[in-house]
């Protein structure tokens, strides 16, 4: 099972927008710089996110993007779906034709896993991510804020 770059980048960019919301639109150039995602790729993603109603665009000087709804109402699953992605652990994309047109022995195991992952992502809102202390710490580091004294109390570790 793997989540594609498109889905990962969409979630990362939306979380960046949420963490850096100061009441003004956020430019994709700023998101690109902080998250090291190409600007042209972000433009493609945000076109889809806008069509899905997750972000609003503001044109002109000082323009950019802002979230179109509350952080509580935007789930990770909704973001992934907005960019035409699915989280599917089956080899057959849920079609039950994994073994020469028939269902393979482990099809239902992978279907169950896919449902568990989807439910987890659907139950994870941007608000819940923004509240996480380790995410706040990483966002502050990306903005260039010195948090050396708090670094000793926050352990940012690998999975």
trRosetta pair geometry for C-beta under 8 A, 3 or more apart (Angstrom, degrees):
i j d omega theta_ij theta_ji phi_ij phi_ji
1 87 7.2 46 -174 -178 113 79
1 88 7.3 -158 -129 101 93 32
1 89 3.7 -38 -80 -108 120 82
1 110 7.7 173 -64 -151 108 97
1 113 6.8 -132 -49 128 150 127
1 114 7.4 -173 -115 -86 131 75
1 117 7.1 -171 171 -46 153 164
3 7 4.7 -104 180 83 98 133
3 8 5.7 118 118 -54 112 90
3 80 7.3 -77 -147 -125 114 131
3 85 7.3 62 -157 164 78 139
3 87 6.0 -19 -92 -108 93 94
4 7 5.2 99 58 10 74 98
4 8 7.1 -140 101 -1 39 91
4 85 5.9 -143 39 -126 111 126
5 8 5.6 -60 -144 43 33 111
5 9 5.8 29 161 -18 70 111
6 9 6.2 -59 -143 39 22 106
6 10 6.3 24 157 -21 60 109
6 45 7.0 177 -159 -97 77 104
6 83 5.3 -167 155 140 105 132
6 84 7.9 -29 134 67 146 80
6 85 5.7 175 94 -64 109 127
7 10 5.8 -55 -146 33 29 112
7 11 6.5 24 158 -14 64 106
7 79 7.7 113 -157 114 70 88
7 80 4.4 27 -142 -129 109 93
7 83 6.3 -177 -90 71 55 125
7 85 4.0 -136 -71 109 110 171
7 87 7.5 138 -167 -69 166 87
8 11 6.0 -60 -152 38 29 107
8 12 6.2 28 153 -18 66 111
9 12 5.5 -54 -142 40 33 114
9 13 6.0 32 159 -19 67 107
9 35 7.8 122 -145 142 77 135
9 37 5.3 126 -146 -128 114 141
9 41 6.6 -39 157 138 162 122
9 42 7.5 -125 161 -88 118 68
9 45 6.2 -129 112 -74 107 158
10 13 6.0 -56 -144 38 27 108
10 14 6.3 24 157 -16 63 109
10 45 5.0 -161 -93 -161 84 125
10 48 7.8 -55 -112 81 131 120
10 49 6.6 168 -152 -68 105 115
10 79 5.2 169 130 161 108 100
10 80 6.7 149 76 -93 131 44
10 82 6.9 178 -180 74 145 101
10 83 4.5 -140 -66 -20 156 147
10 85 7.6 -172 23 9 142 134
11 14 5.9 -58 -145 39 29 108
11 15 6.2 28 156 -18 65 108
11 76 5.6 28 -122 -143 124 90
11 79 5.2 120 -89 106 69 145
11 80 6.7 -2 -55 -62 107 83
12 15 5.9 -59 -149 38 27 109
12 16 6.3 31 152 -22 64 106
12 35 5.4 130 145 -150 119 139
12 37 7.0 146 94 -44 130 140
13 16 5.5 -50 -148 34 33 116
13 17 6.5 37 151 -21 64 102
13 31 5.3 56 -141 177 87 138
13 35 6.4 -126 -85 34 65 169
13 37 6.6 -79 -70 50 106 159
13 42 5.9 155 -113 -130 147 100
13 45 6.3 116 36 107 157 145
13 46 7.3 -109 140 -67 147 93
14 17 5.5 -48 -150 32 35 115
14 18 6.5 35 151 -18 64 104
14 49 7.0 -174 -79 -133 108 146
14 54 6.9 -40 -117 152 128 131
14 55 7.6 -134 -112 -57 89 115
14 67 7.6 85 -159 -98 85 101
14 74 6.8 -145 172 154 134 140
14 79 5.2 -114 6 -120 160 139
14 126 6.3 -104 138 -96 105 129
15 18 5.5 -53 -148 37 35 113
15 19 6.1 29 155 -16 68 109
15 126 6.2 -167 -100 -136 65 93
15 129 5.7 -70 -123 119 116 143
15 130 7.4 -172 -152 -69 80 76
15 135 7.4 -91 179 -167 129 130
16 19 5.9 -59 -142 41 28 107
16 20 6.0 -2 167 6 65 117
16 26 7.7 -179 126 148 90 157
16 31 5.0 121 109 -132 143 92
16 34 5.9 148 -144 90 130 132
16 35 5.5 -84 -64 -49 151 126
16 139 7.7 168 -121 -120 59 102
17 20 6.5 -75 -139 51 20 91
17 21 6.6 49 156 -62 61 91
17 26 5.4 -168 -126 47 75 146
17 31 6.8 -12 -62 -92 77 128
17 55 7.0 -64 -171 -107 171 121
17 65 6.3 -56 -121 103 134 107
17 66 7.2 161 -177 -135 115 33
17 67 5.9 140 129 -53 121 89
18 21 6.0 -29 -154 -18 29 117
18 67 6.3 50 -85 -52 76 140
18 71 5.6 95 -140 -109 126 112
18 74 7.9 -156 -75 69 130 140
18 126 4.7 -173 -76 170 162 126
18 127 8.0 -132 -166 -73 141 43
18 129 7.5 87 83 80 149 108
18 130 5.3 -109 137 -74 121 124
19 130 6.0 -174 -83 -121 74 92
19 135 7.3 -132 -90 148 134 101
19 136 7.6 -177 -137 -109 114 54
19 139 4.3 -121 171 -130 146 151
20 26 5.6 93 100 -107 114 139
20 30 7.3 -159 138 132 160 129
20 31 8.0 -162 42 -85 145 76
20 34 7.6 -172 -49 -16 149 170
20 139 7.3 -157 -56 -168 82 117
20 143 7.4 161 -103 -83 106 119
21 26 7.2 -82 -91 -37 54 122
21 66 6.9 90 -126 -142 102 89
21 67 6.8 -40 -90 6 138 111
24 62 6.8 -79 -169 -180 117 101
24 64 7.7 61 140 43 79 125
24 66 7.9 -154 127 -77 24 119
25 57 7.8 66 -142 -159 137 41
25 58 4.2 -134 -59 39 153 130
25 62 6.8 113 49 146 106 68
25 63 5.5 -22 86 -172 154 36
25 64 3.4 158 141 59 102 88
25 65 5.9 113 -162 33 95 16
25 66 5.1 -96 -107 -38 66 96
26 30 5.8 -107 -176 67 86 130
26 31 6.3 84 140 -47 117 100
26 64 4.8 -151 81 142 27 143
26 65 5.9 -42 62 63 79 71
26 66 6.8 121 9 -82 82 61
27 30 4.7 100 66 0 85 98
27 31 7.3 -153 101 0 50 83
27 63 7.4 85 -94 92 83 55
27 64 4.1 -103 -75 -97 44 121
27 65 7.9 117 -112 14 17 75
28 31 5.3 -50 -148 40 44 113
28 32 5.9 53 149 -27 70 103
28 39 5.9 110 125 -146 107 81
28 42 4.6 161 -167 119 117 133
28 43 6.2 102 144 -70 171 69
28 46 6.3 -107 -91 -14 128 154
28 64 6.7 177 -20 -144 61 87
28 65 6.8 60 -59 1 84 116
29 32 5.5 -50 -146 35 30 118
29 33 6.4 32 154 -20 63 104
29 39 6.0 6 -97 -110 62 125
30 33 5.8 -52 -148 34 31 110
30 34 6.3 22 158 -12 65 108
30 64 7.6 -4 24 -128 115 146
31 34 6.1 -61 -145 42 29 105
31 35 5.8 -10 170 13 67 119
31 37 7.1 -31 133 52 89 113
31 42 6.0 144 94 -140 121 152
32 35 6.8 -74 -131 53 16 87
32 36 7.6 62 173 -104 52 11
32 37 5.6 -108 -125 72 60 69
32 38 6.7 -2 -142 176 113 13
32 39 4.4 -20 -88 -76 160 74
32 42 5.6 -115 -74 -6 94 148
33 36 7.7 11 -176 -68 21 49
34 142 4.7 69 -160 166 98 122
34 143 7.3 0 -117 -72 123 57
35 142 7.7 20 -67 -151 54 146
37 41 5.9 -109 167 80 92 121
37 42 5.5 106 113 -59 114 102
38 41 4.3 84 70 7 96 107
38 42 6.9 -164 94 -8 49 84
39 42 5.6 -54 -148 37 33 113
39 43 6.4 39 152 -25 65 102
40 43 5.6 -47 -150 29 34 116
40 44 6.9 36 151 -18 62 100
41 44 5.8 -52 -157 33 36 112
41 45 6.5 32 149 -16 67 106
42 45 5.6 -56 -146 40 35 111
42 46 5.9 28 159 -16 70 110
43 46 6.0 -57 -139 41 26 106
43 47 6.5 38 155 -28 60 102
44 47 5.8 -51 -155 24 29 115
44 48 7.2 21 151 -9 60 104
45 48 6.0 -64 -162 39 36 107
45 49 6.1 31 147 -18 72 110
45 83 5.7 -16 -139 -108 81 129
46 49 5.1 -49 -136 41 41 114
46 50 6.0 48 158 -24 68 101
46 55 6.2 -55 -153 67 88 150
46 57 7.4 103 152 -81 116 110
46 65 5.9 -111 -152 -73 134 155
47 50 5.9 -53 -149 33 25 111
47 51 6.6 25 151 -16 60 107
48 51 5.7 -53 -147 37 33 111
48 52 6.3 28 154 -15 65 109
48 82 5.7 133 138 147 95 81
48 83 4.9 102 105 -107 148 61
48 84 6.8 -97 -149 -8 144 93
49 52 5.7 -59 -148 41 31 110
49 54 4.6 -75 -174 64 85 117
49 55 4.8 39 126 13 111 113
49 79 7.3 0 -114 -141 106 76
49 82 5.3 65 -106 138 56 139
49 83 7.0 -11 -59 -63 78 89
50 53 7.7 50 177 -67 32 22
50 54 7.4 -92 -76 53 24 71
50 55 5.3 -61 -83 75 66 89
50 56 7.1 99 -130 -112 91 22
50 57 5.7 -9 -110 -26 140 106
50 65 7.6 -112 -75 -124 103 116
50 68 8.0 121 -130 -39 55 137
51 82 7.8 153 73 -167 80 92
52 78 7.7 154 157 167 133 87
52 81 7.6 139 -135 102 146 82
52 82 3.6 -89 -5 -133 171 105
53 68 5.6 -131 171 99 59 152
53 69 7.4 46 142 -25 91 117
54 67 7.1 -52 163 -146 67 70
54 68 5.8 149 151 33 15 111
54 69 7.1 -72 -136 22 47 103
54 74 6.1 94 -144 -122 101 119
54 78 7.0 152 -91 133 123 109
54 79 6.6 108 -138 -101 164 70
54 82 5.6 -32 -12 -101 137 166
55 65 4.7 5 176 -172 131 115
55 66 6.7 153 -157 78 80 31
55 67 6.0 -63 -106 -112 68 34
55 68 5.4 -174 -118 -21 9 99
56 65 6.9 153 77 -153 44 64
56 66 5.5 -16 58 62 94 84
56 67 7.8 25 14 109 83 15
56 68 4.7 122 -33 -89 86 92
57 63 7.2 36 171 175 76 110
57 64 7.6 -124 -147 131 64 23
57 65 5.6 -35 -101 -97 62 76
58 62 7.6 -46 120 111 124 73
58 63 4.3 -158 106 -141 77 78
58 64 6.0 3 53 47 99 47
58 65 7.3 -178 15 -84 80 25
58 66 6.9 39 -17 -1 116 103
59 63 4.9 -24 -171 -115 11 156
60 63 4.8 122 56 -44 52 119
67 70 7.8 86 129 -112 129 9
67 71 7.0 18 154 -73 170 65
67 74 6.8 -97 -155 -28 121 152
67 126 7.6 -151 -117 78 147 166
69 73 4.5 -75 141 80 124 131
69 74 6.0 146 78 -50 104 96
70 73 4.8 87 62 7 83 104
70 74 7.4 -165 93 -7 45 88
70 127 7.4 7 149 -57 88 124
71 74 6.1 -66 -148 36 34 104
71 125 6.2 103 146 150 70 108
71 126 4.3 -111 -156 89 83 101
71 127 3.7 120 119 -65 108 81
71 130 6.0 -38 -164 6 152 140
72 125 5.3 11 -144 176 36 162
72 126 7.9 -95 -49 55 19 78
72 127 4.6 1 -74 -8 60 148
73 125 7.3 67 14 -138 12 123
74 78 6.0 -128 -157 73 55 133
74 79 6.7 59 175 -54 98 97
74 125 6.2 103 72 -157 54 81
74 126 4.7 10 82 -3 110 118
74 127 8.0 125 50 -17 82 80
75 78 4.5 102 56 1 80 102
75 79 7.2 -142 97 -4 47 83
75 121 6.6 105 156 144 103 65
75 122 5.1 33 158 -151 156 40
75 123 7.1 42 -136 -13 126 9
75 124 6.2 103 -157 70 81 52
75 125 5.4 -60 -94 -94 60 60
75 126 7.9 -136 -96 -19 18 70
76 79 5.7 -52 -154 33 36 113
76 80 6.5 34 151 -18 67 106
76 121 4.3 -103 88 -164 108 85
76 122 7.6 -105 58 -63 75 23
76 124 4.7 1 2 85 120 107
76 125 7.7 -143 -20 -99 73 16
76 126 7.8 141 -62 -62 67 62
76 129 7.8 101 -64 -41 109 134
77 80 5.7 -56 -149 38 33 111
77 81 6.2 31 154 -17 67 108
77 87 7.6 -88 -119 8 84 124
77 118 5.9 74 -117 -162 132 68
77 121 4.0 119 -60 115 85 101
77 122 4.0 -18 13 -75 149 66
77 124 7.8 116 -16 47 83 84
78 81 5.8 -55 -145 39 30 111
78 82 6.3 39 152 -31 63 104
78 122 7.5 93 -33 -122 77 68
79 82 5.6 -52 -152 26 30 117
79 83 7.2 8 158 -3 62 103
80 83 6.6 -70 -158 42 31 95
80 85 4.7 -85 179 78 82 112
80 86 7.4 114 140 -103 112 18
80 87 6.4 15 146 -36 160 99
80 121 6.7 -5 7 163 138 148
81 84 7.6 37 -177 -82 39 20
81 85 6.9 -110 -85 60 26 64
81 86 7.4 46 -99 -89 71 60
86 93 7.5 90 74 -150 142 92
87 114 6.4 164 114 -150 75 77
87 117 5.0 -125 135 120 132 125
87 118 5.8 175 66 -75 113 74
87 121 6.4 124 3 2 156 153
88 93 5.5 57 125 -132 160 55
88 94 5.8 -94 -142 -31 129 101
88 114 5.1 14 -132 -124 49 133
89 110 4.3 -148 107 -164 97 87
89 111 7.8 -145 63 -60 96 20
89 113 4.4 -27 38 94 161 118
89 114 4.7 -148 18 -63 90 83
89 117 6.9 129 -36 2 112 140
90 93 6.3 -149 84 -41 103 10
90 94 5.4 136 43 -61 144 48
90 98 6.6 -113 177 -74 100 133
90 107 6.3 37 -130 -147 118 68
90 110 4.2 130 -84 117 65 128
90 111 6.0 24 -59 -66 123 66
90 114 6.4 -41 -15 -39 88 139
91 98 4.8 94 72 -138 105 115
91 104 7.2 29 42 12 124 148
91 110 7.3 25 -9 125 69 176
92 95 4.6 -115 150 50 105 86
92 96 6.3 -175 101 -20 150 12
92 97 5.3 157 -152 57 137 60
92 98 3.8 -109 -38 -72 121 81
92 104 7.6 167 -22 2 123 108
92 107 7.2 -13 26 -123 126 106
94 111 6.6 100 -118 -109 81 94
94 114 7.1 -122 -77 90 106 172
95 98 7.7 143 70 -48 81 70
96 102 7.8 -47 153 176 76 33
96 103 4.5 -27 -167 -87 87 96
96 107 6.0 71 -120 -171 69 152
97 101 5.0 -25 -156 -140 99 34
97 102 6.8 54 -136 -2 51 12
97 103 7.4 -41 -75 -69 26 50
98 102 7.7 -59 55 90 59 47
98 103 6.5 42 31 -144 95 37
98 104 4.1 -65 92 -11 120 112
98 107 5.7 179 18 -90 137 104
99 102 5.0 -42 76 72 91 85
99 103 6.8 3 26 106 104 17
99 104 4.1 127 -35 -82 113 80
99 105 7.8 61 -42 -11 151 67
103 107 4.6 -78 -169 0 92 160
104 107 5.0 133 57 -48 72 92
106 109 4.6 -47 -170 37 79 123
106 110 6.0 74 133 -19 91 99
107 110 6.2 -68 -157 41 29 103
107 111 6.2 29 150 -21 68 109
108 111 5.1 -46 -140 36 39 117
108 112 6.3 45 157 -22 66 100
109 112 5.9 -56 -154 34 28 110
109 113 6.6 26 149 -17 63 106
110 113 5.4 -49 -145 37 37 114
110 114 6.3 44 152 -24 65 102
111 114 5.6 -52 -150 33 31 114
111 115 6.6 31 152 -18 64 103
112 115 5.7 -54 -152 35 33 111
112 116 6.5 34 151 -20 66 104
113 116 5.6 -53 -149 35 34 113
113 117 6.3 32 155 -17 66 105
114 117 5.9 -56 -149 37 30 110
114 118 6.2 30 154 -19 65 108
115 118 5.6 -54 -144 38 31 112
115 119 6.2 31 157 -19 66 106
116 119 5.9 -55 -147 37 28 110
116 120 6.4 30 153 -20 62 106
117 120 5.7 -55 -151 35 31 113
117 121 6.3 22 156 -12 66 108
118 121 5.9 -61 -147 42 30 105
118 122 5.9 29 156 -19 67 111
119 122 5.7 -55 -139 40 29 111
119 123 6.1 20 160 -12 63 112
120 123 6.0 -68 -150 43 25 104
120 124 6.4 20 154 -21 64 113
121 124 5.6 -58 -142 34 33 111
124 128 5.7 -115 -155 69 62 134
124 129 6.8 64 170 -49 99 97
125 128 4.9 104 55 3 77 96
125 129 7.3 -141 99 1 47 85
126 129 5.6 -59 -152 40 38 111
126 130 6.0 40 152 -24 71 106
127 130 5.7 -53 -144 35 30 112
127 131 6.5 30 156 -20 63 107
128 131 5.9 -55 -151 33 31 112
128 132 7.3 45 149 -37 60 95
129 132 5.8 -42 -162 7 39 116
129 135 5.7 123 170 -85 75 176
130 135 6.9 -117 -120 104 23 134
130 136 7.6 70 -179 -72 52 86
132 135 4.2 72 79 10 104 111
132 136 6.8 -174 92 -12 53 84
133 136 5.5 -53 -149 34 34 114
133 137 6.4 37 152 -22 66 104
133 154 5.8 -145 139 -118 109 116
134 137 5.5 -48 -149 33 35 116
134 138 6.6 35 153 -18 65 103
134 154 5.9 162 -97 -177 66 110
134 155 7.6 -42 -98 80 117 46
134 156 5.1 141 -155 -99 107 82
135 138 5.7 -51 -147 36 34 110
135 139 6.3 36 153 -19 66 106
136 139 5.8 -56 -147 37 30 112
136 140 6.4 31 154 -20 64 105
137 140 5.8 -54 -150 34 29 111
137 141 6.6 31 151 -19 63 105
137 147 6.2 -141 -141 94 80 155
137 150 6.8 -149 -111 116 107 116
137 151 7.3 126 -160 -101 127 63
137 154 4.7 177 -68 125 157 161
137 156 6.2 -144 93 -56 134 123
138 141 5.6 -53 -152 35 33 114
138 142 6.4 33 151 -19 66 105
138 156 6.5 124 -64 -121 98 148
139 142 5.6 -54 -149 36 33 112
139 143 6.4 27 153 -14 65 107
140 143 5.7 -59 -148 41 32 108
140 145 4.2 -71 -175 63 89 120
140 147 5.2 58 115 -25 140 135
141 144 7.7 47 178 -70 31 20
141 145 7.2 -86 -71 55 25 72
141 147 7.0 -86 -66 30 76 113
147 150 4.5 -45 176 48 100 109
147 151 5.8 126 113 -46 82 83
147 154 8.0 2 136 28 128 134
148 151 5.4 -42 -149 11 34 122
148 152 8.0 35 159 -20 57 90
149 152 6.8 -49 -174 18 37 105
150 153 5.6 -63 -161 43 56 105
150 154 5.8 28 148 -3 86 113
151 154 6.2 -70 -135 51 31 92
